[in-house]
Amino acid sequence: MNYYALCPSIVAAFVLMLGFFVLFKNRKNRLNLIYFYLSVSLFIWLLFFSLMYWNTGKYELSYLFAKFGFIGVILTPVCALHFIAEFLDSRLKKYAVYFYLATIPMIVLNFSSHLIYSGLSLNFWGYYPIAGKLYFIAVFQFVSTFFVAAVVLFRYFFSENINLVKKEQIKYLIMAFSIALLASGDYIIKYPGINFYPFGYIVVIFFSFLMALNAIRNNLMDIRLAITKSTIFFALYVIVLGIPVYAGFILEQWVISFILVFFLSSVAPVVLRALQRKAEKILLAEQDKYQQLLIQASKGMIEQHEIKKLSQLIVRIIKQSVKIKFVVLYIFDEEKNCFYNIASRASGDKKFNSVQISRDNPIVRYMKFKKSPFLYFGLRDVLKKGFSEICSDINLIVPSIFRDEVLGFLLLGEKENKTLYSAKDMDLFKTLANQASLAIENCFFLEKSKHQQEKLFEAEKLASIGGMADGMAHQIRNRLNSFNLAAETLQFDIDDLSAADKSLTGQTGVKDIITDMTSIITSIKNNVKKTNTILTGILNFAKHKESDAVFEYFSLKEILNAAILLVEVKHHKEKIPVTVDVPDNDTIYGIKYQLQEVCFNFIDNALEAVVEKQQHLANKFFSDIEDKDFVPKINVSLVFTDKNRYQIIFKDNGIGVKEENKPKIFSAFFTTKPSSKSGSGIGSYVAKRMVVEAHKGTITFDSKYGAGTTFVITLPMSQKNE
C-alpha cells in the first residue's frame, strides 16, 4: 500500500466535506459559496495528485492526472484572493471574474502542450510533475496572489475605521495565509535537482480549517477556542495513530501495534475531553468569573419595582461585571410610540445622542425576528440606519422580548480588555435579557396598576360628585326659588302700595325709594335666572347618562357656548376674550359631552395663556415685543376639510409653549401653569385620549413662546372613517 498517496486522499475528502458543510450552513451567503469553490479547487489538486502517486508504472495515466490536478493548483490562489475580497468587501471583488478568466489560458496550455508540465519524475512516493518552460507563470501567480492578499489584509488590519471583531478575524486570516505559504515547497520540487516529499497537503488541513471558521463564525472567541481544541485533537491523534504505525511498519511488531491501537483509541477520548476542558477553562477563566456575577445579580432585578431604578441597575451590573466600555439601555414608551434612552453608563466622558428609535426601525424588526443577541457589525448598512446616530462603535445588541414584542434593548461597546464576545456570552446575555424583560414588564404592570388605581379613585370622586349633583342642585334651586319668590312678593307689595296711595308714591323721597327697590328686585330676578342657567350647565357637564356616550350630530355653537360659560364661571369673569368663527351650518359629529369637555379644556388653557402673557408684559419679561397695544385674543373656528372630515381650530395670542416643553404638552400630569389650582396637568392628556381613542381623530399644535399657540383638532364626520 502506498501510504504517501493515502494521506493526500484523506485530506482531499476532508477538505471537500468541509466545503459542503460551510456551504449548507448558509447557501445564500456569497462568502460561504466562495469558500466552497476554494474547497473544490483544493480537492481537485489533492485528489488527482494522489491518484498520480497511486499509479506508479502507468506513466501516461499519471501524466493525465497531473494535468487535471493543475486545474486545482491554478484556481486555489484565485479562490483564496476572491474570498479575502468578499470578506473585506474590497474593491477587488469587482475584478474577481477577470482573475478566473486569466487562469483559462494556463489550463488550455497545460492540456495542449508540455510548456507547463514537461513530464513526470519517479520518486520514492510516486510520480511527480516536472516544471516546463512556462511553469514559472504558475509560481508567479501563486506568489503575487498571496502577496496582494497579504497587502489587503494588513491594510484593513491597521485601518482606524475597522472594528475590533473584524480586526480579530483578519488576524486569523493572516495566520491562515502565512501557513499556506509553506505549501510553496510543492512548487519548488517540480524543478530538477530538488527532491523531498511534498507536504503541502498537511498545510491545507490548517489553512482550510482557519478559512472555514472565518466563513461560518461571527464570534472570534469561538475561533480561538475552536483552534485550540482542534490543535489538541490533531496532536493527540497524531500520537495515537503514530505510535501503532511506527510499531507496525518500522519495528514490524504487528501484535503490539494492534494492542496499542485498541488501548490508545480507548483512552484517547477521555484524555481529549480532559485536555479540551482544561484549555477552555484557561481561555475563558475571566469570562466565567463575570458570568457568575451576572447570574447572581440578575436574580435581584425582579425585586426592583421602579423602571428608572431598574434601568440604572441593569446598566451598572453589566458595565461593572463584564467591564465594557459603554452600555446603553433603550425602553419602549407607549405614549410616544418609540424607544428612548432611559439609562447609560460609559468609561471616561463618552456621550450618547438622545435619538428616539421608532418601532418600525429595521433593526427593531430584526430584533423581533432574531429574539437573541447579535453582533452589530455583521448587519447590512440598510439595517444600521438610525442606530449609527446613537453611537458609532456599537458591538453587540441584546433585545429584551416579552410575548413577541420588543420591550427594550441593550447596546454594548467592546470589552475593555479587547477580548471578544463568545457564544457563552451570547447565551448569558439572552438569559439576562429574558430576566430583564420580566422585571421590566413587572415594573410596567405595577405602574399601570398604580395609574389605574388613581384613575379609579378620580372616577369614584367624579361619580360621587355626579351623584351629589342632583341633590346639590335641588338645594340650591330651593334657595333660588326662595329669592325669586321674595322678589316677586316685594314687587307685588310695591305695586299694591302704588295703586292704593298715589299721593304717597308721588312724593320725591318715596318715589326714589320705590325706584331703587324696583331696580334691586329686577337685579335679584336676573341673577337668580343667570345662576340657574350656570347651575344647569355645570350639572350637565358633571353628570352624563350612559345614553350620552354615543356618536351623534349636533351644533358646535351649542357646546362652545356651554364651554365658554363654564370657563367664565371658573375664572369669575363676566366675559372672556373669545370669538367664535363658525359657518351657519355648524353641525358636527361625535360624542357631545366629550367634545364639550375638549372645547372647555382648550378655551380654558387659552385664557390662562393670554392672562399669563399680560402678566409677563406687565413685568417687562418680553422686551422685544410691543406690549402697548396688546389685546388678548382667543378664536375658535370650524373648517370642513372635505365631506368626511372637519377641523376645530383654537388659536390664541398668549404666552405660547417653550421648545423644551412641546414634546410633553400632552403628557399626563405635566403642566406649565404656575399654580396647582389652575391645573393638574391632566386636561390636555384626557382631551387627547378623547380625540384620538374615542373619536379616532388627531391633534396637532404649533406654538412660539411669547407669540401664541394654535391647536387643530381633526375629526371624522362619520364612524366609517374610524
KELODO-75978 format. One record per residue (C-alpha): residue in three letters; x, y, z. Coordinates in steps of 0.001 Angstrom, whole numbers, plus 500000, padded with zeros to 6 digits. Layout:
<fikols>
ALAXYZ ...
</fikols>
This chain:
<fikols>
MET500000500000500000 ASN501275503484499072 TYR500756505438502307 TYR502269508518500671 ALA499274508533498315 LEU496740507634501005 CYS497301510740503165 PRO496535513317500387 SER493389511324499518 ILE492167511547503113 VAL492886515296503231 ALA491092515776499873 ALA487976514094501272 PHE488232516183504470 VAL488506519436502509 LEU485533518613500284 MET483340517649503254 LEU484348520887504992 GLY483391522798501851 PHE479924521222501730 PHE479489521831505471 VAL480248525559505104 LEU478051525834502004 PHE474992524264503654 LYS475471526460506731 ASN474209529359504622 ARG473807528737500895 LYS472634532325500288 ASN475839533825501663 ARG478366534608498900 LEU481275534109501289 ASN480178530547502009 LEU479819529886498285 ILE483313531211497502 TYR484750529062500283 PHE483084526074498620 TYR484834526997495336 LEU488122527116497240 SER487450523690498753 VAL486650522207495334 SER489900523639493925 LEU491921522115496774 PHE490039518834496359 ILE490881518667492610 TRP494551519319493304 LEU494889516785496124 LEU492705514064494571 PHE494413513952491167 PHE497892514245492634 SER497013511383494998 LEU495853509296492004 MET499125510180490289 TYR501042508801493298 TRP498965505609493290 ASN499524504789489619 THR503259504155489667 GLY504137502323486468 LYS501335503901484421 TYR503132506965483089 GLU500544508290480595 LEU497634507948483042 SER499620509600485852 TYR500617512419483474 LEU496912512992482682 PHE496120513060486414 ALA498884515656486866 LYS497309517863484182 PHE493880517608485847 GLY495464518334489236 PHE496944521543487776 ILE493403522936487452 GLY493143522921491244 VAL496684524296491605 ILE495985527332489390 LEU492481528039490772 THR493304527779494504 PRO495167531151494826 VAL492438532926492808 CYS489665531499495023 ALA491637532467498138 LEU492023536071496894 HIS488322536193495932 PHE487444535004499459 ILE489520537816501005 ALA487988540459498699 GLU484459539311499551 PHE485182539032503268 LEU486595542575503452 ASP484102543946500910 SER487110545211498991 ARG487009546764495540 LEU488994543745494345 LYS485841541632494258 LYS484685543618491211 TYR487611542144489276 ALA487226538564490541 VAL485775537353487232 TYR488911538585485408 PHE491136536673487830 TYR489255533487486985 LEU489349534197483248 ALA493124534721483438 THR493566531076484500 ILE491908529684481337 PRO494919530214479006 MET497158528423481503 ILE494758525458481779 VAL494393525204477968 LEU498149525492477525 ASN498719522764480089 PHE496479520264478254 SER497661521200474770 SER501426521304475324 HIS504357520366477567 LEU505121524000478485 ILE503550523777481913 TYR504380520203482885 SER507104518825480677 GLY506777515310482095 LEU506937513224485283 SER509762512129487526 LEU509657508933489585 ASN510274509464493283 PHE510013507294496401 TRP506389508450496902 GLY505426508014493254 TYR505295510122490086 TYR505605513907490370 PRO505396516612487630 ILE508467518280486126 ALA508242522043485566 GLY508035523155481941 LYS509373526354480397 LEU506257528394481314 TYR505647526844484710 PHE507186529942486337 ILE503934531748485440 ALA502038529483487872 VAL504674530149490543 PHE504432533879489910 GLN500634533715490073 PHE500783531912493421 VAL503302534341494931 SER501697537517493535 THR498165536460494515 PHE499193535746498072 PHE501219538978498166 VAL498162541034497080 ALA496014539212499655 ALA498580539961502377 VAL498729543673501434 VAL494934543972501502 LEU494683542132504829 PHE497350544246506516 ARG495898547489505132 TYR492497546660506619 PHE494058545357509824 PHE495774548689510546 SER492832550808509398 GLU491412553102512100 ASN487808552574510983 ILE487785548801511393 ASN486149547353514491 LEU487786545002516972 VAL485851541928515846 LYS486789542374512186 LYS490401543007513177 GLU490498539733515095 GLN489081537871512121 ILE491716539392509838 LYS494378538244512309 TYR493285534632511819 LEU493147535062508045 ILE496716536389508079 MET497636533314510095 ALA495916531073507514 PHE497753532684504592 SER501076532521506439 ILE500555528784506898 ALA499549528437503224 LEU502875529917502110 LEU504568526812503494 ALA502914524912500654 SER505141526810498201 GLY507612523963498714 ASP505419521844496433 TYR506191524273493584 ILE509970524043494121 ILE510057520239493993 LYS508914520338490362 TYR512257521764489306 PRO515085519249488626 GLY517651518662491344 ILE515263519269494239 ASN513840516108495769 PHE511823515984499013 TYR508356514710499866 PRO505566517258499007 PHE503974518027502369 GLY501630520776501089 TYR498543518673501859 ILE499379518900505598 VAL499349522717505319 VAL495973522516503544 ILE494361520992506647 PHE495093524037508810 PHE494601526583506011 SER491151525304505002 PHE490119524900508637 LEU491011528517509539 MET489299529844506409 ALA486169527809507206 LEU485974529199510722 ASN486098532753509365 ALA483357531891506870 ILE480887530454509364 ARG481775532148512653 ASN480940535721513532 ASN482300535318517019 LEU486070535185517239 MET486335533888520797 ASP484769530732519341 ILE487500530621516690 ARG490282530873519242 LEU488680528149521312 ALA487941526017518246 ILE491540526313517040 THR492865525349520461 LYS490551522347520702 SER491326521286517126 THR495067521561517734 ILE494718519357520810 PHE492653516879518761 PHE495174516681515893 ALA498187516470518212 LEU496631513728520318 TYR495543511633517359 VAL498908512006515642 ILE500328510357518771 VAL497528507781518946 LEU497950506759515294 GLY501674507427515002 ILE502844505049517751 PRO500997501963516361 VAL502128502815512804 TYR505724503120513986 ALA505429499802515850 GLY503894498036512841 PHE505772499417509835 ILE509155500291511329 LEU509557497735514114 GLU507280495170512377 GLN505644494333515717 TRP502064493980514431 VAL500679492315517553 ILE501963495160519715 SER500642497603517092 PHE497066496205517320 ILE497222496207521135 LEU498390499836521103 VAL495608500805518669 PHE492971499214520902 PHE494380500710524119 LEU495124504211522815 SER491787504506520956 SER490001503674524231 VAL491997506120526339 ALA492226508953523773 PRO488594510235524015 VAL488853510560527794 VAL492209512340527559 LEU490908514553524738 ARG487866515721526747 ALA490026516401529814 LEU492592518424527831 GLN489910520394525958 ARG488027521210529184 LYS491282522369530751 ALA492067524563527737 GLU488552526001527762 LYS488810526751531471 ILE492108528602530978 LEU490904530584527959 LEU487548531505529489 ALA488588531953533131 GLU487827535689533250 GLN484627535214531283 ASP483347532556533712 LYS484035534898536612 TYR481861537757535338 GLN479201535365534081 GLN478716534094537634 LEU478456537699538851 LEU475839538487536220 ILE473770535418537064 GLN473745536332540758 ALA472971539992540088 SER470156539219537641 LYS468222537432540392 GLY467758540763542191 MET466211542501539175 ILE462719541174539782 GLU462728542748543235 GLN463054546257541752 HIS459671547870541044 GLU460636551278539598 ILE461566551286535930 LYS464154554086536266 LYS465960552415539154 LEU465757549038537419 SER467293550512534251 GLN470166552065536204 LEU470687548742537966 ILE470863546795534689 VAL473460549039533033 ARG475543549263536204 ILE475605545475536672 ILE476672544822533067 LYS479224547662532939 GLN480963546655536150 SER480760542877535727 VAL481737542469532081 LYS483938545607532035 ILE482509547031528816 LYS483425550479527528 PHE479771551526527427 VAL476249550201527995 VAL473083551949526768 LEU469542550805527597 TYR466544551764525452 ILE462969551240526698 PHE459724551490524724 ASP457416554396525579 GLU453785553643524684 GLU452701557289524715 LYS455453558439522340 ASN455358555140520434 CYS459150554926520297 PHE462215553661522175 TYR464173556189524227 ASN467469556158526123 ILE466473555588529760 ALA469919554718531176 SER473534554611530045 ARG476963554115531527 ALA480322554666529858 SER484022554903530580 GLY485512558380530512 ASP483476561285529176 LYS481737559435526346 LYS478364560940525430 PHE475385559458523600 ASN472981561257521289 SER469412561233522633 VAL467982559630519498 GLN464498558146519633 ILE464109554838517790 SER460828554022516081 ARG459206550599516457 ASP459321550394512638 ASN463112550737512581 PRO464650547879510511 ILE466892546729513382 VAL463933546653515802 ARG462041544447513338 TYR465166542284513058 MET465289542002516884 LYS461699540773516892 PHE462634538131514327 LYS466009537189515864 LYS464885537133519537 SER468502536757520710 PRO471687538885520968 PHE473543539628517729 LEU476680541463516628 TYR476068544930515218 PHE478984544942512773 GLY477598541944510880 LEU474386543767509908 ARG473818545220506458 ASP474124549003506163 VAL470403549348505424 LEU469640547834508841 LYS472009550150510703 LYS470021553268509770 GLY469221555313512865 PHE471445553395515262 SER474668554930513927 GLU473389558303515184 ILE473375557000518767 CYS476951555786518765 SER479492554783516127 ASP481160551851517896 ILE478330549532518959 ASN479498545913519181 LEU476582543871520496 ILE472796544388520628 VAL470787542480523224 PRO466997542658522707 SER464548542150525572 ILE461495540298524239 PHE458213539668526055 ARG455269537985524318 ASP456860538542520894 GLU457181542292521479 VAL460428544219521963 LEU460254545929525377 GLY463750547363525125 PHE467300546605524056 LEU470887546999525257 LEU473651548488523131 LEU477069547238524260 GLY480504548535523297 GLU483684546483523151 LYS485244544978526261 GLU487949546991527957 ASN490417544083527733 LYS489853543907523938 THR488562540315524077 LEU485519539407522052 TYR482019538243522882 SER481779534463522919 ALA478903532064522350 LYS478633531656526131 ASP478389535450526412 MET475539535408523909 ASP473700532713525847 LEU474248534565529118 PHE473010537880527712 LYS469972536109526273 THR469162534714529737 LEU469829538120531271 ALA467565539787528682 ASN464765537341529472 GLN465170538083533175 ALA465248541809532455 SER462121541602530271 LEU460206540007533152 ALA461456542686535538 ILE460613545487533054 GLU457153544062532389 ASN456644543784536144 CYS457539547479536542 PHE455182548434533717 PHE452413546354535259 LEU452883547953538686 GLU452983551457537188 LYS449864550771535145 SER448147549352538214 LYS449090552465540149 HIS447721554716537395 GLN444584552599537135 GLN444032552926540876 GLU444491556678540607 LYS442030556790537729 LEU439555554667539655 PHE439943556970542635 GLU439349560014540423 ALA436420558261538760 GLU434927557450542145 LYS435312561082543182 LEU433664562242539984 ALA430939559636540398 SER430306560770543947 ILE430206564398542804 GLY427888563392539973 GLY425714561523542461 MET425545564594544696 ALA424935566923541761 ASP421167566413541675 GLY420847566858545443 MET423071569935545445 ALA421200571414542502 HIS417886570746544239 GLN419032572518547415 ILE420481575488545529 ARG417391575813543369 ASN415229575797546501 ARG417218578803547721 LEU416969580464544312 ASN413211579892544283 SER413027581489547732 PHE414948584535546499 ASN412769584721543395 LEU409579584347545451 ALA410713587048547879 ALA411475589387544975 GLU408113588698543353 THR406290589263546689 LEU408151592507547236 GLN407271593610543713 PHE403580592859544337 ASP403692594871547597 ILE405213597855545844 ASP402628597619543076 ASP399807597399545672 LEU401215600399547583 SER401449602455544377 ALA397869601577543433 ALA396450602266546955 ASP398034605665547630 LYS399231607522544569 SER399738610728546537 LEU402262608961548772 THR404179607479545901 GLY404218610813544155 GLN406373612343546863 THR410004612836545823 GLY411650610775548624 VAL409175607896548454 LYS409365607807544670 ASP413171607441544735 ILE412925604608547273 ILE410342602759545120 THR412568603183542032 ASP415646601823543859 MET413676598896545268 THR412275598070541818 SER415833598102540423 ILE417042595791543225 ILE414139593391542608 THR414938593273538874 SER418635592590539668 ILE417681589772542058 LYS415473588171539396 ASN418165588445536705 ASN420845586968538981 VAL418535584112540030 LYS417878583356536373 LYS421606583529535447 THR422607581396538446 ASN420042578783537455 THR421453578726533899 ILE425007578302535236 LEU423863575556537583 THR422214573712534687 GLY425438573942532637 ILE427609572658535491 LEU425158569849536187 ASN425143568798532530 PHE428961568874532443 ALA429456566903535662 LYS426859564208535088 HIS426231562228531927 LYS423822559409531270 GLU425020556209529566 SER422960557243526568 ASP425113560387526218 ALA428229558352525325 VAL427113557789521738 PHE428056559370518428 GLU425542561866517098 TYR425207565024515006 PHE424886568308516902 SER425669572025516738 LEU429222573153517567 LYS427926576542518764 GLU425830574773521366 ILE428770573063523060 LEU431017576120522608 ASN428517578357524405 ALA428304575854527265 ALA432112575550527424 ILE432623579337527386 LEU430047579737530153 LEU431911577199532303 VAL435243578970531713 GLU433649582285532769 VAL432310580685535932 LYS435693579052536723 HIS437588582335536390 HIS434836584533537869 LYS434640586652534718 GLU431597588228533149 LYS433109587775529721 ILE436275586276528285 PRO438037587492525084 VAL436874584680522814 THR435382584916519339 VAL433595582088517585 ASP434018581854513833 VAL431823579023512542 PRO429631578760509452 ASP425849578776509620 ASN425822575030509097 ASP427864574104512172 THR426628570527512514 ILE429440568218513583 TYR429696564551514529 GLY430985562994517742 ILE430259562280521390 LYS428681565515522547 TYR429754565711526184 GLN433341564620525351 LEU433791567314522712 GLN432301569861525129 GLU434960568862527646 VAL437664569108524962 CYS436491572601523963 PHE436325573669527611 ASN439908572466528178 PHE441416574297525188 ILE439488577539525792 ASP440472577405529475 ASN444139576873528574 ALA443989579700526017 LEU442557582090528612 GLU445293581209531103 ALA447901581706528347 VAL446729585237527438 VAL446461586201531118 GLU449986584897531790 LYS451293586883528817 GLN449659590031530176 GLN451452589455533466 HIS454787588869531701 LEU454373592030529643 ALA453492593990532752 ASN456768592791534295 LYS458591593536531005 PHE459810589955530515 PHE459437590354526729 SER461443593430525834 ASP461313592651522095 ILE457504592542521941 GLU455420595680521638 ASP453106595487524634 LYS451358598850524438 ASP448600597682522116 PHE448412594042523260 VAL444811592821523225 PRO444121589249524431 LYS442519587216521655 ILE441095583719521600 ASN439498582447518420 VAL437616579209517823 SER436822578313514222 LEU435322575402512320 VAL436610574238508935 PHE435236571366506852 THR438310569968505073 ASP436195567634502955 LYS432869565824503226 ASN434386563245505566 ARG436400565369507995 TYR436273568643509864 GLN438649570703511995 ILE438061572695515193 ILE440838575277515499 PHE441707577026518774 LYS444034579991518334 ASP445312582451520922 ASN447969585153521146 GLY449042584130524643 ILE452324583098526250 GLY452924580087523962 VAL454909576931524702 LYS458676576686525185 GLU460572574354522837 GLU461648572003525630 ASN458023571618526771 LYS456500570831523367 PRO457154567042523490 LYS455464566884526929 ILE452399569013526209 PHE450024566008526097 SER451751564029528871 ALA449729563134531945 PHE450301565400534962 PHE452510567802533017 THR451552571453533428 THR453203574827532853 LYS450607576657534945 PRO452126578408537955 SER449550577158540443 SER448174573713541104 LYS444778575377541500 SER444914576382537828 GLY445523572884536559 SER446711569406537444 GLY448228568627534039 ILE445564566051533211 GLY443267568170530999 SER445250568044527732 TYR446074564378528317 VAL442385563488528732 ALA441410565692525780 LYS443910563926523510 ARG442647560497524580 MET439065561573523860 VAL440019562828520398 VAL442441560035519413 GLU440994556969521145 ALA437259557694521302 HIS436885559683518067 LYS439824558289516008 GLY440904561840515270 THR444177563745515539 ILE445504566754517456 THR448351568922516192 PHE449628572195517505 ASP452003574979516566 SER453366577388519114 LYS456015580038519552 TYR456946581141523033 GLY455792584715523573 ALA453652584774520406 GLY450773582323520877 THR449512578818520176 THR447231577142517653 PHE445635573737518285 VAL443990571899515386 ILE441618569025516121 THR440754566912513066 LEU437748564583513407 PRO435755562272511109 MET432178563115510150 SER431108559502510495 GLN432225556273512123 LYS433119554828508713 ASN436440556682508900 GLU437395555229512248 
</fikols>
